[in-house]
Amino acid sequence: MRSTGFIRSFFYSNLFYAFCLLTLLLQSTIVLHLPPQPRLYLILCIGTLLFYTHAYLSSAPSATPTDDRIMWYRQNRPLLNISQLILFMLLLLLGLPFLPNLFERLVTFPPTSSWPAWLFPLLALLYYGGIQPGHSRMNLRQYGWIKPMIIALVWSGCSVLIPLWWSQPPTNPFIPSPPVLLLLAQQTLFITAIGILFDIKDFDADHNQQLKTWAIRIGMEHLPVRLIIPISITGTVLEILPSLQTGYPPAAALLNCIPWVLLIFACRSLNRKTPVLYYLWLIDGLIPVKALFGISAHLLTH
């Protein structure tokens, strides 16, 4: 894939990840009939930008320049440091009106009523071992087989459960309804599959660090048949289940299955030599594609 400076900056600066999260938030809002919460969406998207950029800035100096993204971070470090400061100030500005309500929920009510607010940020921090990624050996990334699942849980929790939790009055405990759990399972399974495929990019580095990702455990050539296709079949079943329960047209349910089919085709084109930009737009790019199909299918049935 040939890329311009703008395209590289859009993907490498993690603006694309913020866009992915925004599409998932919009899907949750529409499918679960939540009230629009633009300020919360901005906070979550800016937090995603800060989190990923901080992680890459922290690891880039000591990392081997094995891909174009690492070099881009090294070349643009001064500008990225300034943008991080601006984004952090903007995050504080947007979050200040939420603090009294958030503090009341976290302090007044027991942890069972506010677990989405602390569980998923905590998982994100533990993924890298703390606020300094790459400086701690006690991190969830070292367990290669659960790494994609942790990523998927954080993404699906932030895009499904946190908006739902914030839109509802405090309850004890906070228990998601079956439709919410179904959407959560669909999102988690899909992003887990994407995380498994993305580990192909780091096959050599992970192998040298004895990080047992799924690509290393079962071999890249076996990933589609032994893992991705079974996950995709499970995902399509979860997508079709609502049509069987509610009776809405199966054709609309099949729209939600298209991203799973695209995922299978996409994984056939990956190898260790594939550029990181290709992974970002083709593999991670399926996240907003799935969200848009989910929104379309819902609008067709309501």
Secondary structure as UniProt FT lines:
FT   HELIX           5..12
FT   TURN            13..14
FT   HELIX           15..31
FT   TURN            32..33
FT   HELIX           38..59
FT   TURN            60..62
FT   HELIX           68..75
FT   HELIX           77..95
FT   HELIX           96..98
FT   HELIX           99..108
FT   HELIX           111..128
FT   TURN            133..134
FT   HELIX           140..142
FT   TURN            144..146
FT   HELIX           147..156
FT   HELIX           157..161
FT   HELIX           162..167
FT   HELIX           178..198
FT   TURN            199..202
FT   HELIX           203..208
FT   TURN            209..210
FT   HELIX           214..218
FT   HELIX           220..222
FT   HELIX           224..228
FT   HELIX           229..246
FT   HELIX           250..267
FT   TURN            268..269
FT   TURN            272..273
FT   HELIX           276..278
FT   HELIX           279..283
FT   TURN            284..285
FT   HELIX           286..300
//
